[in-house]
Amino acid sequence: MTNYSTRAHNLKRGIFTFCEKLSKDFSKPAQKFICCMIYGLIAAQSSYLTEIARKLNESITLKKTVERLSLNLANFKNSDELQANYINAVKHVFDERTVLIVDDSDINKDSSKKLDSLCKVRDGSTGDIVTGYWYAGVTALMIEKQQPIPVYGHVYSSHETGYKSNNDETIKSLEFLSKHFSKENIRTFDRGYDGGFAFDYLIREQEKFIIRTVGNRNCIYKGKTILVDKLVKKVKSTHRLKFESKDGDEVDCRISITPIELPDYPDVTLNLVVCHGFGKKPMMLITNVESDDDRLPVTVTKVYLMRWRIEEFYKFKKQTFNFENFLVRSLTSIRNLDLLLNIAIGYMGLLSERVNDSIEVYDIIVASKRLYGVAKFTFYAISDGLAEIFSKTYTGIQSFFKLSKRKSCGQLRLFEWC
């Protein structure tokens, strides 16, 4: 119990210090709200405010804690500043090699009737049309372990005031990336983004990209217009790659590359990379990434195949934190809850980056009690370990706020409130 108490205290202090960086310019109630929510989300492994409130274990009644959290979620107005502060807090794990994975998702609320601005969405898991919300998200792969952490997320509805189109929401996410990341960071996209709006923005801003294309797209090859499907049959494979799929199977890939242009951008030289081996049809990628290295097509393929990690991230977020079953009603509250959850997962991502270098993180992994060892996607182990350690304590994180209020008596204050 002593070891768990010490570990829990040190981990709470780490969360508290992290929250300090994010909220240093906010009001005192906002600072406390952010810290309580991030700690509560991690400790409870739940998006339910009641479960979060239980982990806070405050001296007031549970109902009062839930009401306070709910009121703050609805009234918090500094989400843009908090998002920017979060990017600044995690940017040390990124560099120009960082891959940015852009992908839409959905939030299925088909059983809900009272939520704000519900609309019809396509459930990515089943393909059914359900009631819920659209989600524009971006994750970035950290330098060392290539683990994905969220850098942008936006819940939106086609029924809300000001909505234009899903493409417009995607452009907003690309504008956010342009503001906070280098043009050299490769943006990766699935087939759903093989449209003029994405190419227009990326080519205009001269940003590196890899977009999976469809076979019925026209391209220009050696001065002649041809369908991508027909061009693929003419290009011979020049490289081979053995790759482990997300199902754990080893895939023997044959890869080729050829220069092309697109009819709308005849003066922009692009490359078509074709990979045989994943499914019955070849995987076709359009990219503006250039290199003198003849292994360029292999590199492009590897970078694109990393994008499955955003699917793992969405799965982790929805299953571990039960995110699709949140009970807050207003769209503002939902967006603030999503932002705080992304930040909590981002904090766990920072821990996962130190999985082989930190005794503290090693203790978290041990506490998670994995049956078959730690998987490559370490977030499950990190989350379970943190929840297990915090479950052994009888207090939340409020003791750190009390400590921070004390006048300095030769001691270092963790948080400046006075």
ZAKEGU-377436 format. One record per residue (C-alpha): residue in three letters; chain; x, y, z. Coordinates in nm, 4 decimals. Layout:
<atoms>
@res ALA	chain A	east X	north Y	up Z
...
</atoms>
This chain:
<atoms>
@res MET	chain A	east 0.0000	north 0.0000	up 0.0000
@res THR	chain A	east 0.2887	north 0.2347	up 0.0755
@res ASN	chain A	east 0.4331	north 0.1791	up -0.2710
@res TYR	chain A	east 0.0962	north 0.2419	up -0.4330
@res SER	chain A	east 0.0485	north 0.5587	up -0.2268
@res THR	chain A	east 0.3892	north 0.6907	up -0.3282
@res ARG	chain A	east 0.3375	north 0.6032	up -0.6940
@res ALA	chain A	east -0.0099	north 0.7572	up -0.6965
@res HIS	chain A	east 0.1164	north 1.0768	up -0.5327
@res ASN	chain A	east 0.3974	north 1.1153	up -0.7869
@res LEU	chain A	east 0.1659	north 1.0455	up -1.0781
@res LYS	chain A	east -0.0924	north 1.2946	up -0.9536
@res ARG	chain A	east 0.1811	north 1.5515	up -0.9191
@res GLY	chain A	east 0.2812	north 1.4841	up -1.2809
@res ILE	chain A	east -0.0770	north 1.5363	up -1.4016
@res PHE	chain A	east -0.1049	north 1.8491	up -1.1880
@res THR	chain A	east 0.2152	north 1.9966	up -1.3326
@res PHE	chain A	east 0.1050	north 1.9098	up -1.6861
@res CYS	chain A	east -0.2266	north 2.0870	up -1.6288
@res GLU	chain A	east -0.0394	north 2.3873	up -1.4906
@res LYS	chain A	east 0.1325	north 2.4349	up -1.8272
@res LEU	chain A	east -0.1977	north 2.4141	up -2.0095
@res SER	chain A	east -0.3987	north 2.6533	up -1.7943
@res LYS	chain A	east -0.1526	north 2.9047	up -1.6484
@res ASP	chain A	east -0.3295	north 3.2033	up -1.8083
@res PHE	chain A	east -0.6836	north 3.0949	up -1.7185
@res SER	chain A	east -0.8991	north 3.1871	up -1.4216
@res LYS	chain A	east -0.8603	north 2.9875	up -1.1011
@res PRO	chain A	east -1.1913	north 2.8008	up -1.1390
@res ALA	chain A	east -1.0990	north 2.7099	up -1.4980
@res GLN	chain A	east -0.7578	north 2.5862	up -1.3861
@res LYS	chain A	east -0.9115	north 2.3625	up -1.1216
@res PHE	chain A	east -1.1785	north 2.2370	up -1.3630
@res ILE	chain A	east -0.9228	north 2.1354	up -1.6278
@res CYS	chain A	east -0.7036	north 1.9536	up -1.3764
@res CYS	chain A	east -0.9976	north 1.7717	up -1.2152
@res MET	chain A	east -1.1369	north 1.6615	up -1.5508
@res ILE	chain A	east -0.8077	north 1.5315	up -1.6896
@res TYR	chain A	east -0.7260	north 1.3446	up -1.3682
@res GLY	chain A	east -1.0841	north 1.2138	up -1.3428
@res LEU	chain A	east -1.0895	north 1.0890	up -1.7019
@res ILE	chain A	east -0.7622	north 0.9021	up -1.6523
@res ALA	chain A	east -0.8541	north 0.7577	up -1.3129
@res ALA	chain A	east -1.2112	north 0.6596	up -1.4056
@res GLN	chain A	east -1.1428	north 0.5353	up -1.7602
@res SER	chain A	east -1.4844	north 0.6764	up -1.8379
@res SER	chain A	east -1.6526	north 0.9766	up -1.9992
@res TYR	chain A	east -1.9403	north 0.9669	up -1.7498
@res LEU	chain A	east -1.9330	north 1.2706	up -1.5219
@res THR	chain A	east -2.0584	north 1.0570	up -1.2308
@res GLU	chain A	east -1.7598	north 0.8217	up -1.2618
@res ILE	chain A	east -1.5196	north 1.1140	up -1.2943
@res ALA	chain A	east -1.6750	north 1.2771	up -0.9864
@res ARG	chain A	east -1.6345	north 0.9570	up -0.7833
@res LYS	chain A	east -1.2619	north 0.9496	up -0.8581
@res LEU	chain A	east -1.2272	north 1.3119	up -0.7471
@res ASN	chain A	east -1.3670	north 1.2059	up -0.4070
@res GLU	chain A	east -1.4370	north 1.5626	up -0.2968
@res SER	chain A	east -1.5695	north 1.6619	up 0.0459
@res ILE	chain A	east -1.8988	north 1.7808	up -0.1079
@res THR	chain A	east -2.1771	north 1.5494	up -0.2227
@res LEU	chain A	east -2.1373	north 1.3562	up -0.5473
@res LYS	chain A	east -2.4338	north 1.5419	up -0.6952
@res LYS	chain A	east -2.2699	north 1.8797	up -0.6299
@res THR	chain A	east -1.9446	north 1.7637	up -0.7936
@res VAL	chain A	east -2.1306	north 1.6436	up -1.1025
@res GLU	chain A	east -2.3244	north 1.9701	up -1.1242
@res ARG	chain A	east -2.0018	north 2.1701	up -1.0999
@res LEU	chain A	east -1.8313	north 1.9680	up -1.3745
@res SER	chain A	east -2.1404	north 1.9860	up -1.5963
@res LEU	chain A	east -2.1708	north 2.3618	up -1.5519
@res ASN	chain A	east -1.8037	north 2.4141	up -1.6335
@res LEU	chain A	east -1.8256	north 2.1960	up -1.9451
@res ALA	chain A	east -2.1152	north 2.4028	up -2.0742
@res ASN	chain A	east -1.9558	north 2.7406	up -1.9937
@res PHE	chain A	east -1.5862	north 2.6856	up -2.0705
@res LYS	chain A	east -1.4936	north 2.9380	up -2.3433
@res ASN	chain A	east -1.1164	north 2.8959	up -2.3727
@res SER	chain A	east -1.1059	north 2.5779	up -2.5804
@res ASP	chain A	east -0.8969	north 2.7340	up -2.8614
@res GLU	chain A	east -0.6379	north 2.8630	up -2.6139
@res LEU	chain A	east -0.6338	north 2.5288	up -2.4316
@res GLN	chain A	east -0.5831	north 2.3435	up -2.7598
@res ALA	chain A	east -0.2921	north 2.5719	up -2.8536
@res ASN	chain A	east -0.1341	north 2.5323	up -2.5077
@res TYR	chain A	east -0.1655	north 2.1551	up -2.5389
@res ILE	chain A	east 0.0179	north 2.1559	up -2.8739
@res ASN	chain A	east 0.2966	north 2.3647	up -2.7188
@res ALA	chain A	east 0.3192	north 2.1212	up -2.4250
@res VAL	chain A	east 0.3635	north 1.8135	up -2.6462
@res LYS	chain A	east 0.5589	north 1.9608	up -2.9402
@res HIS	chain A	east 0.8904	north 1.8334	up -2.7997
@res VAL	chain A	east 0.7961	north 1.4804	up -2.9154
@res PHE	chain A	east 0.7584	north 1.5987	up -3.2775
@res ASP	chain A	east 1.0048	north 1.7012	up -3.5470
@res GLU	chain A	east 1.0033	north 1.7269	up -3.9272
@res ARG	chain A	east 0.9848	north 1.3463	up -3.9537
@res THR	chain A	east 0.6524	north 1.3414	up -3.7710
@res VAL	chain A	east 0.3694	north 1.1896	up -3.9758
@res LEU	chain A	east 0.0277	north 1.3548	up -3.9493
@res ILE	chain A	east -0.2700	north 1.1237	up -4.0008
@res VAL	chain A	east -0.5936	north 1.2909	up -4.1085
@res ASP	chain A	east -0.9123	north 1.0887	up -4.0792
@res ASP	chain A	east -1.2811	north 1.1451	up -4.0153
@res SER	chain A	east -1.4793	north 0.9377	up -3.7704
@res ASP	chain A	east -1.8292	north 0.9323	up -3.6303
@res ILE	chain A	east -2.0027	north 0.9310	up -3.2931
@res ASN	chain A	east -2.2975	north 0.6940	up -3.2856
@res LYS	chain A	east -2.5783	north 0.8245	up -3.0626
@res ASP	chain A	east -2.8598	north 0.6300	up -3.2250
@res SER	chain A	east -3.0325	north 0.5688	up -2.8907
@res SER	chain A	east -3.0289	north 0.9378	up -2.7957
@res LYS	chain A	east -3.3167	north 1.1760	up -2.8642
@res LYS	chain A	east -3.2450	north 1.4876	up -2.6556
@res LEU	chain A	east -2.8892	north 1.5796	up -2.7542
@res ASP	chain A	east -2.8157	north 1.9079	up -2.9263
@res SER	chain A	east -2.8116	north 1.9173	up -3.3110
@res LEU	chain A	east -2.8183	north 1.5430	up -3.3751
@res CYS	chain A	east -2.7793	north 1.4547	up -3.7429
@res LYS	chain A	east -2.7508	north 1.1523	up -3.9694
@res VAL	chain A	east -2.4021	north 1.0003	up -3.9990
@res ARG	chain A	east -2.2532	north 0.6856	up -4.1467
@res ASP	chain A	east -2.1335	north 0.4427	up -3.8801
@res GLY	chain A	east -1.7789	north 0.3506	up -3.9822
@res SER	chain A	east -1.8014	north 0.0128	up -3.8082
@res THR	chain A	east -2.1209	north -0.1164	up -3.9678
@res GLY	chain A	east -2.1807	north 0.1100	up -4.2666
@res ASP	chain A	east -2.5318	north 0.1873	up -4.1405
@res ILE	chain A	east -2.6818	north 0.5360	up -4.1367
@res VAL	chain A	east -2.7409	north 0.6299	up -3.7727
@res THR	chain A	east -2.8100	north 0.9346	up -3.5581
@res GLY	chain A	east -2.5042	north 1.1036	up -3.4111
@res TYR	chain A	east -2.2240	north 1.3455	up -3.4914
@res TRP	chain A	east -1.9415	north 1.3752	up -3.7419
@res TYR	chain A	east -1.5832	north 1.3947	up -3.6163
@res ALA	chain A	east -1.2805	north 1.5515	up -3.7863
@res GLY	chain A	east -0.9602	north 1.4282	up -3.6256
@res VAL	chain A	east -0.5834	north 1.4338	up -3.6707
@res THR	chain A	east -0.3220	north 1.2315	up -3.4837
@res ALA	chain A	east 0.0557	north 1.2719	up -3.4991
@res LEU	chain A	east 0.3086	north 0.9918	up -3.4613
@res MET	chain A	east 0.5676	north 1.0639	up -3.1918
@res ILE	chain A	east 0.9361	north 1.0489	up -3.2822
@res GLU	chain A	east 1.0649	north 0.7501	up -3.0862
@res LYS	chain A	east 0.7897	north 0.4878	up -3.0577
@res GLN	chain A	east 0.5674	north 0.6111	up -3.3431
@res GLN	chain A	east 0.2676	north 0.6077	up -3.1076
@res PRO	chain A	east -0.0281	north 0.8277	up -3.2149
@res ILE	chain A	east -0.1434	north 1.1148	up -2.9988
@res PRO	chain A	east -0.4324	north 1.3462	up -3.0889
@res VAL	chain A	east -0.3414	north 1.6954	up -3.2080
@res TYR	chain A	east -0.6781	north 1.8051	up -3.3454
@res GLY	chain A	east -1.0374	north 1.6979	up -3.2947
@res HIS	chain A	east -1.3689	north 1.8602	up -3.3726
@res VAL	chain A	east -1.7193	north 1.7253	up -3.3144
@res TYR	chain A	east -1.9700	north 1.8767	up -3.5543
@res SER	chain A	east -2.3197	north 1.8323	up -3.6905
@res SER	chain A	east -2.4728	north 1.9019	up -4.0310
@res HIS	chain A	east -2.7693	north 2.0543	up -3.8448
@res GLU	chain A	east -2.5778	north 2.3130	up -3.6443
@res THR	chain A	east -2.5774	north 2.6816	up -3.7312
@res GLY	chain A	east -2.2857	north 2.7744	up -3.9563
@res TYR	chain A	east -2.2278	north 2.4271	up -4.1000
@res LYS	chain A	east -2.1228	north 2.4313	up -4.4672
@res SER	chain A	east -1.9949	north 2.0862	up -4.5581
@res ASN	chain A	east -1.7776	north 1.8005	up -4.4320
@res ASN	chain A	east -1.5084	north 1.9114	up -4.6766
@res ASP	chain A	east -1.5088	north 2.2553	up -4.5139
@res GLU	chain A	east -1.4521	north 2.0922	up -4.1743
@res THR	chain A	east -1.1579	north 1.8975	up -4.3198
@res ILE	chain A	east -1.0071	north 2.2202	up -4.4532
@res LYS	chain A	east -1.0308	north 2.3673	up -4.1017
@res SER	chain A	east -0.8262	north 2.0759	up -3.9709
@res LEU	chain A	east -0.5671	north 2.1277	up -4.2464
@res GLU	chain A	east -0.5470	north 2.4987	up -4.1623
@res PHE	chain A	east -0.4821	north 2.4043	up -3.7993
@res LEU	chain A	east -0.1970	north 2.1763	up -3.9084
@res SER	chain A	east -0.0516	north 2.4529	up -4.1271
@res LYS	chain A	east -0.0441	north 2.6808	up -3.8254
@res HIS	chain A	east 0.1230	north 2.4393	up -3.5843
@res PHE	chain A	east 0.3333	north 2.2025	up -3.7983
@res SER	chain A	east 0.5987	north 2.2271	up -4.0676
@res LYS	chain A	east 0.5178	north 2.1886	up -4.4349
@res GLU	chain A	east 0.7666	north 1.8997	up -4.4332
@res ASN	chain A	east 0.5496	north 1.6906	up -4.2010
@res ILE	chain A	east 0.3794	north 1.4408	up -4.4307
@res ARG	chain A	east -0.0008	north 1.4512	up -4.4208
@res THR	chain A	east -0.1562	north 1.1088	up -4.4937
@res PHE	chain A	east -0.5118	north 1.0560	up -4.6191
@res ASP	chain A	east -0.7362	north 0.7641	up -4.7057
@res ARG	chain A	east -0.9444	north 0.7300	up -5.0236
@res GLY	chain A	east -1.2219	north 0.9503	up -4.8896
@res TYR	chain A	east -0.9962	north 1.2538	up -4.9387
@res ASP	chain A	east -0.9175	north 1.1826	up -5.3041
@res GLY	chain A	east -1.1019	north 1.4917	up -5.4189
@res GLY	chain A	east -1.0191	north 1.8318	up -5.5561
@res PHE	chain A	east -1.0654	north 2.0175	up -5.2281
@res ALA	chain A	east -0.7780	north 1.8325	up -5.0552
@res PHE	chain A	east -0.5397	north 1.8554	up -5.3518
@res ASP	chain A	east -0.6291	north 2.2244	up -5.3964
@res TYR	chain A	east -0.5277	north 2.3090	up -5.0417
@res LEU	chain A	east -0.2176	north 2.0884	up -5.0120
@res ILE	chain A	east -0.0700	north 2.1882	up -5.3481
@res ARG	chain A	east -0.1445	north 2.5574	up -5.2922
@res GLU	chain A	east 0.0213	north 2.5500	up -4.9484
@res GLN	chain A	east 0.3101	north 2.3340	up -5.0799
@res GLU	chain A	east 0.2698	north 2.0768	up -4.8039
@res LYS	chain A	east 0.3918	north 1.7170	up -4.8230
@res PHE	chain A	east 0.1148	north 1.4610	up -4.8588
@res ILE	chain A	east 0.0276	north 1.1002	up -4.9378
@res ILE	chain A	east -0.3302	north 1.0341	up -5.0531
@res ARG	chain A	east -0.4694	north 0.6935	up -5.1370
@res THR	chain A	east -0.6459	north 0.7234	up -5.4700
@res VAL	chain A	east -0.9199	north 0.5330	up -5.6501
@res GLY	chain A	east -0.8843	north 0.3510	up -5.9791
@res ASN	chain A	east -1.1337	north 0.5586	up -6.1794
@res ARG	chain A	east -0.9369	north 0.8826	up -6.1346
@res ASN	chain A	east -0.7816	north 1.0349	up -6.4471
@res CYS	chain A	east -0.4129	north 1.1186	up -6.4475
@res ILE	chain A	east -0.1621	north 1.2339	up -6.7076
@res TYR	chain A	east 0.1142	north 0.9861	up -6.7945
@res LYS	chain A	east 0.3731	north 1.0752	up -7.0582
@res GLY	chain A	east 0.1515	north 1.3543	up -7.1846
@res LYS	chain A	east -0.1601	north 1.1398	up -7.2257
@res THR	chain A	east -0.4707	north 1.1167	up -7.0063
@res ILE	chain A	east -0.5291	north 0.7692	up -6.8659
@res LEU	chain A	east -0.7268	north 0.6068	up -6.5852
@res VAL	chain A	east -0.5183	north 0.5126	up -6.2843
@res ASP	chain A	east -0.6484	north 0.1541	up -6.3049
@res LYS	chain A	east -0.5124	north 0.1173	up -6.6593
@res LEU	chain A	east -0.1811	north 0.2815	up -6.5737
@res VAL	chain A	east -0.1265	north 0.0393	up -6.2854
@res LYS	chain A	east -0.1293	north -0.2525	up -6.5299
@res LYS	chain A	east 0.1501	north -0.0916	up -6.7329
@res VAL	chain A	east 0.3896	north -0.0258	up -6.4454
@res LYS	chain A	east 0.6223	north -0.3049	up -6.3324
@res SER	chain A	east 0.7049	north -0.3599	up -5.9672
@res THR	chain A	east 1.0640	north -0.2694	up -5.8788
@res HIS	chain A	east 1.0747	north -0.3110	up -5.5004
@res ARG	chain A	east 0.9650	north -0.5643	up -5.2417
@res LEU	chain A	east 0.8625	north -0.5128	up -4.8810
@res LYS	chain A	east 0.7641	north -0.7543	up -4.6055
@res PHE	chain A	east 0.5177	north -0.5805	up -4.3767
@res GLU	chain A	east 0.3151	north -0.6888	up -4.0755
@res SER	chain A	east -0.0485	north -0.5961	up -4.1220
@res LYS	chain A	east -0.2682	north -0.4641	up -3.8417
@res ASP	chain A	east -0.4051	north -0.8188	up -3.8052
@res GLY	chain A	east -0.0559	north -0.9480	up -3.7322
@res ASP	chain A	east -0.0119	north -1.1253	up -4.0668
@res GLU	chain A	east 0.3090	north -1.0869	up -4.2662
@res VAL	chain A	east 0.2405	north -0.9441	up -4.6106
@res ASP	chain A	east 0.4812	north -0.9696	up -4.9028
@res CYS	chain A	east 0.4373	north -0.6468	up -5.1008
@res ARG	chain A	east 0.5497	north -0.5614	up -5.4549
@res ILE	chain A	east 0.5887	north -0.1879	up -5.5078
@res SER	chain A	east 0.6351	north 0.0395	up -5.8090
@res ILE	chain A	east 0.6559	north 0.4143	up -5.8678
@res THR	chain A	east 0.5957	north 0.6330	up -6.1704
@res PRO	chain A	east 0.5725	north 1.0118	up -6.2229
@res ILE	chain A	east 0.2306	north 1.1526	up -6.3128
@res GLU	chain A	east 0.0367	north 1.4780	up -6.3238
@res LEU	chain A	east -0.3277	north 1.5439	up -6.2488
@res PRO	chain A	east -0.5492	north 1.7140	up -6.5095
@res ASP	chain A	east -0.6305	north 2.0042	up -6.2758
@res TYR	chain A	east -0.2608	north 2.0582	up -6.1886
@res PRO	chain A	east -0.0669	north 1.9878	up -6.5118
@res ASP	chain A	east 0.2408	north 2.1794	up -6.3955
@res VAL	chain A	east 0.2776	north 1.9876	up -6.0664
@res THR	chain A	east 0.4839	north 1.6685	up -6.0873
@res LEU	chain A	east 0.3552	north 1.3966	up -5.8585
@res ASN	chain A	east 0.4340	north 1.0289	up -5.8084
@res LEU	chain A	east 0.1989	north 0.7327	up -5.8243
@res VAL	chain A	east 0.3121	north 0.4558	up -5.5896
@res VAL	chain A	east 0.1446	north 0.1179	up -5.6412
@res CYS	chain A	east 0.1614	north -0.1586	up -5.3812
@res HIS	chain A	east 0.0433	north -0.5126	up -5.4617
@res GLY	chain A	east -0.0242	north -0.7490	up -5.1726
@res PHE	chain A	east -0.2843	north -0.5755	up -4.9567
@res GLY	chain A	east -0.6118	north -0.7230	up -5.0736
@res LYS	chain A	east -0.7263	north -0.8232	up -5.4211
@res LYS	chain A	east -0.6756	north -0.4779	up -5.5676
@res PRO	chain A	east -0.3460	north -0.2899	up -5.5514
@res MET	chain A	east -0.3074	north 0.0024	up -5.3135
@res MET	chain A	east -0.2514	north 0.3229	up -5.5131
@res LEU	chain A	east -0.0957	north 0.6305	up -5.3535
@res ILE	chain A	east -0.0488	north 0.9794	up -5.4978
@res THR	chain A	east 0.2270	north 1.1804	up -5.3319
@res ASN	chain A	east 0.4452	north 1.4870	up -5.3816
@res VAL	chain A	east 0.7204	north 1.3482	up -5.1581
@res GLU	chain A	east 1.0510	north 1.3546	up -5.3469
@res SER	chain A	east 1.3902	north 1.1983	up -5.2863
@res ASP	chain A	east 1.7018	north 1.0877	up -5.4751
@res ASP	chain A	east 1.6942	north 0.7610	up -5.2797
@res ASP	chain A	east 1.5665	north 0.4755	up -5.4968
@res ARG	chain A	east 1.3879	north 0.3358	up -5.1910
@res LEU	chain A	east 1.1392	north 0.6234	up -5.2040
@res PRO	chain A	east 0.8395	north 0.4025	up -5.3025
@res VAL	chain A	east 0.9083	north 0.1719	up -5.0070
@res THR	chain A	east 0.9287	north 0.4700	up -4.7714
@res VAL	chain A	east 0.6027	north 0.6172	up -4.9056
@res THR	chain A	east 0.4291	north 0.2809	up -4.8588
@res LYS	chain A	east 0.5595	north 0.2421	up -4.5037
@res VAL	chain A	east 0.4499	north 0.5945	up -4.4111
@res TYR	chain A	east 0.1016	north 0.5381	up -4.5471
@res LEU	chain A	east 0.0620	north 0.2031	up -4.3726
@res MET	chain A	east 0.1284	north 0.3772	up -4.0403
@res ARG	chain A	east -0.2113	north 0.5428	up -4.0745
@res TRP	chain A	east -0.3878	north 0.2359	up -3.9335
@res ARG	chain A	east -0.2744	north 0.3659	up -3.5954
@res ILE	chain A	east -0.5398	north 0.6372	up -3.6025
@res GLU	chain A	east -0.7973	north 0.3584	up -3.6257
@res GLU	chain A	east -0.6390	north 0.2004	up -3.3180
@res PHE	chain A	east -0.6542	north 0.5380	up -3.1462
@res TYR	chain A	east -1.0272	north 0.5813	up -3.2189
@res LYS	chain A	east -1.0935	north 0.2276	up -3.0993
@res PHE	chain A	east -0.9006	north 0.2918	up -2.7767
@res LYS	chain A	east -1.0809	north 0.6200	up -2.7158
@res LYS	chain A	east -1.4275	north 0.4755	up -2.7672
@res GLN	chain A	east -1.3767	north 0.1442	up -2.5854
@res THR	chain A	east -1.1568	north 0.2403	up -2.2909
@res PHE	chain A	east -1.3363	north 0.5667	up -2.2114
@res ASN	chain A	east -1.6804	north 0.4693	up -2.3400
@res PHE	chain A	east -1.6754	north 0.7948	up -2.5329
@res GLU	chain A	east -1.9742	north 0.7263	up -2.7580
@res ASN	chain A	east -2.1918	north 0.6832	up -2.4483
@res PHE	chain A	east -2.1318	north 1.0277	up -2.2956
@res LEU	chain A	east -2.4383	north 1.1814	up -2.1318
@res VAL	chain A	east -2.3747	north 1.5556	up -2.1646
@res ARG	chain A	east -2.6295	north 1.7152	up -2.3949
@res SER	chain A	east -2.5137	north 2.0445	up -2.5444
@res LEU	chain A	east -2.2776	north 2.0501	up -2.8422
@res THR	chain A	east -2.0479	north 2.2884	up -2.6515
@res SER	chain A	east -2.0235	north 2.0430	up -2.3604
@res ILE	chain A	east -1.9572	north 1.7527	up -2.5978
@res ARG	chain A	east -1.6772	north 1.9428	up -2.7708
@res ASN	chain A	east -1.5167	north 2.0449	up -2.4414
@res LEU	chain A	east -1.5403	north 1.6881	up -2.3125
@res ASP	chain A	east -1.3772	north 1.5611	up -2.6315
@res LEU	chain A	east -1.0957	north 1.8166	up -2.6044
@res LEU	chain A	east -1.0223	north 1.7272	up -2.2428
@res LEU	chain A	east -1.0276	north 1.3560	up -2.3233
@res ASN	chain A	east -0.7861	north 1.4104	up -2.6131
@res ILE	chain A	east -0.5540	north 1.5966	up -2.3765
@res ALA	chain A	east -0.5763	north 1.3151	up -2.1203
@res ILE	chain A	east -0.4889	north 1.0605	up -2.3908
@res GLY	chain A	east -0.2101	north 1.2902	up -2.5087
@res TYR	chain A	east -0.0652	north 1.2871	up -2.1580
@res MET	chain A	east -0.0723	north 0.9070	up -2.1591
@res GLY	chain A	east 0.0996	north 0.9218	up -2.4974
@res LEU	chain A	east 0.3853	north 1.1211	up -2.3447
@res LEU	chain A	east 0.4212	north 0.8489	up -2.0831
@res SER	chain A	east 0.4223	north 0.5770	up -2.3485
@res GLU	chain A	east 0.7123	north 0.7519	up -2.5219
@res ARG	chain A	east 0.9222	north 0.6802	up -2.2086
@res VAL	chain A	east 0.8158	north 0.3187	up -2.1715
@res ASN	chain A	east 1.1735	north 0.1841	up -2.1943
@res ASP	chain A	east 1.3471	north 0.4714	up -2.0176
@res SER	chain A	east 1.1491	north 0.5495	up -1.7023
@res ILE	chain A	east 1.1099	north 0.3508	up -1.3807
@res GLU	chain A	east 0.7853	north 0.5366	up -1.3159
@res VAL	chain A	east 0.6397	north 0.4240	up -1.6497
@res TYR	chain A	east 0.7716	north 0.0721	up -1.5883
@res ASP	chain A	east 0.5769	north 0.0664	up -1.2605
@res ILE	chain A	east 0.2632	north 0.1707	up -1.4509
@res ILE	chain A	east 0.3094	north -0.1164	up -1.6966
@res VAL	chain A	east 0.3616	north -0.3632	up -1.4098
@res ALA	chain A	east 0.0449	north -0.2372	up -1.2382
@res SER	chain A	east -0.1531	north -0.3016	up -1.5590
@res LYS	chain A	east -0.0932	north -0.6781	up -1.5147
@res ARG	chain A	east -0.0785	north -0.7730	up -1.8827
@res LEU	chain A	east -0.1406	north -1.1414	up -1.9491
@res TYR	chain A	east 0.0519	north -1.1679	up -2.2768
@res GLY	chain A	east 0.2982	north -0.8813	up -2.2398
@res VAL	chain A	east 0.2736	north -0.5269	up -2.3660
@res ALA	chain A	east 0.1433	north -0.4772	up -2.7210
@res LYS	chain A	east 0.3007	north -0.2348	up -2.9658
@res PHE	chain A	east 0.0090	north -0.0002	up -2.9035
@res THR	chain A	east 0.0943	north 0.0715	up -2.5400
@res PHE	chain A	east -0.1971	north 0.2998	up -2.4519
@res TYR	chain A	east -0.4120	north 0.0182	up -2.3140
@res ALA	chain A	east -0.1383	north -0.0871	up -2.0712
@res ILE	chain A	east -0.0665	north 0.2728	up -1.9684
@res SER	chain A	east -0.4357	north 0.3475	up -1.9111
@res ASP	chain A	east -0.5022	north 0.0280	up -1.7148
@res GLY	chain A	east -0.1903	north 0.0793	up -1.5037
@res LEU	chain A	east -0.2809	north 0.4372	up -1.4122
@res ALA	chain A	east -0.6394	north 0.3414	up -1.3265
@res GLU	chain A	east -0.5172	north 0.0506	up -1.1107
@res ILE	chain A	east -0.2729	north 0.2700	up -0.9164
@res PHE	chain A	east -0.5267	north 0.5478	up -0.8603
@res SER	chain A	east -0.7869	north 0.2942	up -0.7471
@res LYS	chain A	east -0.5690	north 0.2165	up -0.4442
@res THR	chain A	east -0.5929	north 0.5719	up -0.3109
@res TYR	chain A	east -0.8747	north 0.7320	up -0.1118
@res THR	chain A	east -0.8245	north 1.0904	up -0.2229
@res GLY	chain A	east -0.8487	north 1.2648	up -0.5561
@res ILE	chain A	east -0.6249	north 1.5452	up -0.6698
@res GLN	chain A	east -0.7688	north 1.8216	up -0.4515
@res SER	chain A	east -0.4829	north 1.8010	up -0.1996
@res PHE	chain A	east -0.2540	north 1.9622	up -0.4581
@res PHE	chain A	east -0.4814	north 2.2647	up -0.4796
@res LYS	chain A	east -0.4696	north 2.3004	up -0.1024
@res LEU	chain A	east -0.0905	north 2.2759	up -0.1099
@res SER	chain A	east -0.0699	north 2.5388	up -0.3806
@res LYS	chain A	east -0.2613	north 2.7929	up -0.1686
@res ARG	chain A	east -0.0050	north 2.7945	up 0.1093
@res LYS	chain A	east 0.2208	north 3.0909	up 0.1397
@res SER	chain A	east 0.5797	north 3.0213	up 0.0469
@res CYS	chain A	east 0.7835	north 2.9224	up 0.3501
@res GLY	chain A	east 1.1045	north 2.8216	up 0.1790
@res GLN	chain A	east 0.9177	north 2.5471	up -0.0090
@res LEU	chain A	east 0.8576	north 2.5214	up -0.3827
@res ARG	chain A	east 0.4890	north 2.5671	up -0.4656
@res LEU	chain A	east 0.3571	north 2.3378	up -0.7355
@res PHE	chain A	east 0.1015	north 2.5856	up -0.8593
@res GLU	chain A	east 0.0845	north 2.9609	up -0.8254
@res TRP	chain A	east -0.2606	north 3.0577	up -0.6995
@res CYS	chain A	east -0.1779	north 3.3452	up -0.4634
</atoms>
